[in-house]
Amino acid sequence: MNTDKTSTQHWNTIYQSKNENEVSWYQEYPKASIELIKELNLPLSAHIIDMGGGESHLVDVLLEMGYTNISVLDISETALQKNQNRLGEKSKLVNWIATDITEFIPRQKYDLWHDRAAFHFLTAEENVKKYVSIAERTITQDGFLIMGTFSDNGPTKCSGLDTKQFTEESLKKVFERSFELKSFKYLDHSTPFNTIQNFLFCTFQRK
């Protein structure tokens, strides 16, 4: 994800031209993410942010679970608006943030930072470093980072953009300065186009 207008326009165009179930990352129910979040036993007052949340249904499930301090960030205002439209009145319970992840200026700290399928679009080392630095400053002491990225068996391109692939060791190395790897798993995601994408999900804890 670059920080120029072209990237914003790219994602707005995708969300304007496609229904939510016409993109490869679509999930009717974000099973893997929810299972990992449940394992953390966070209080319902925990501050949670979904990075690159777009039209993800994660926010729906978190609201149903009773969480009261949820933020969703995405580079595409169009995606966030479509998400709000789907949620209706419930959308007023959520903090919506339209910005590039690498330009995010947090106004609070978060107990859980969740990212499924956004981080792997950061192919420039400079942007990776920005992302890690923001996470370090933003996640509370002993807070958690759940990262879902393409594995080393995952796609090298998505939505017309290059992506990075990770193993648990390479992802651990990216965040090791301030985060401890607590668990990892490899999972296959079935796209709406009947293709398989292999994901790596890692849970980290702030040191």
N, C-alpha and C positions, 0 to 999 in steps of 0.2 A: 504494500500500500504506500504509494508515494504521497507527498504532502502538497502536491500541486492540484490545480483545479481539474485537470484532466482525469485524475483518479476519482474525484468526487463525481464528475459527470459520468464516468464509466459506470459507477455503481448505481447512480440515479437512473441511468438509462436501462440497466438490467432490471431494476425493480419496477420501473414504469412499464416495461415491455413484457414482463413475465408474471404469471400468477405464482403464488408462493410454492405450489407443488410442481413448478416447471423449472426449478433450479436444483442442482445436484445435491446441495446440502440440506434439502428439506427433510424435516422429521415431523410427523404428526405428534409424536410423543418423544421427548429427548431422554430416553431411558438411561443411557450411560451416565449422562450428566446428573440426573436426579439421583441415581443410585450412589454416586460418589458424594453428592451433597448430603444425602441422608446419613452417610457414614460419619460425617463430621459432627453430627448432633449439635448444630448451631442453635442458639436461642432464636425465637421468632423475631426478636428485635435486632438481630444481626444486620449489619449494613452489607449488602450484596450488590456487586456490579457485574453485568453481563457485557463483556467487551465484544464489539462486532455483533451485537444481538440482532440487528436487522429485523426480520419478521419471525424470529425464533419463537416457538411456543414455550420456551423455558419460563418466561415471565408469567404466563398463564398458570403453570403448575406451581410456581413459587407462591403466587397469590392464593391459590387454592389451599396450599399447605399452611398459609397463615402468616407468611413473612410480610413485614410492614415497612421495611426500608430497602426498596429495590430500585436500582438505577440500570438503565439500558443505554449503552453507547454504540453509535454506529456512524460511519462516514456519510451515509446516505440519509438525508432528511426524508426522502420518499419512503424508504424502508420503515423508518420509525413512524411515519404518519400512517402507513398501512397497518402497522402493528397496533397503533392506538385506535384506529378505526375498528379493528377486529375486537379489541377489548371493550370498546364502548366506554361506559361510565367508569369501569375499573381502571382505565388508563390514567385517571386522575390520581390514583394511588401510587403511581410510578414516576420517577424522575427520568426524563428523557434527555439525552445529551447527543447533539449532532456535531461531531468533530472527528478529525483524523486521530487515530489512537496515538500516534507519535507527537501530536500537538496538544494532547489532553492536559488541561491544567485543573487538577482536582481541587475541590473546595472542602473535601472531607476525607477521612480515612475509611477504608473498607475492611471488614472482617473476612470477606470472601471475594476474590477476583476470579471470574469464570470466563474462559475464552475457548470457544469451539469453532475452529475453522477460520480464524482471523489472523492469528500470529504467523501462520505459514505463508501468508502473502508478503511478509516483510523479507525481501530477498537481499536488500542492501544492508551491509553490516552497520552502517550509521543508524539506520532506523531500528535495527535490533537493539542496539545499545540504548537508544532513546526509550524504547519500550521497557526494557529491563529497569532503567533508571526510574521511570515513572512508577513502575510496580513497586520498586524498593521503597520509594517515598510514600506510597499511597496505602499499602497493605499494613494493617496493624501488627504490632508485636505479637507473635504466635498466630497471626492470621494465616489464611490459606489461599493458595493459587491453584486452580484446576485448569489444566491446559490440554486441549484436544487438537492435535495437529495431524497432518498426513505423516504416516510412518515411512520408513525407507522403502516400503513396498507400495506406497501410495502414489497418486498422480504427480506429475511434474508440472502440469498446467491445470488451471481451473478458471472458468469464465473468461478465457482469453488472456489470462495473466500467468506468469511463471510463479511457481511455488517452491518452498523448501521442504525437504523431507527430514524426519528425525528418527533416531533410536532413543531409547531411554537414557543411554549414556550421553549422547550428543545434546539432548535437551537439558539433562542434568547439568552439563557443563555450562550452558548458557546462563543458568540461574544460580549456580552454586555459590556465588559470592555472598548472597543474602538469604538463600532458600535451601531447605533440606528436602530431598526427595523422599516422600513417605510411601508412595505406591505407584505402580504403573500397570497398564494392561493394553493389549492390542485388540482392536475390534474391527470387524467388517461393517461398513455402512452400505446398505442397499439404496441406491439412488432411485428416483422416480423413473429413470430410463433403463432400469433392470441391469445396471452395472454395479460393480463392487469397488468401494474405496476402502483401503486399509488405514485405520486411524490408530494413533497412539494417544492414550489418555494418561496424564501424570497428575498426581496430587502432590503439591509442595507446601511446606510450612515455613513461614517467616522465622528466621533465626533471631 
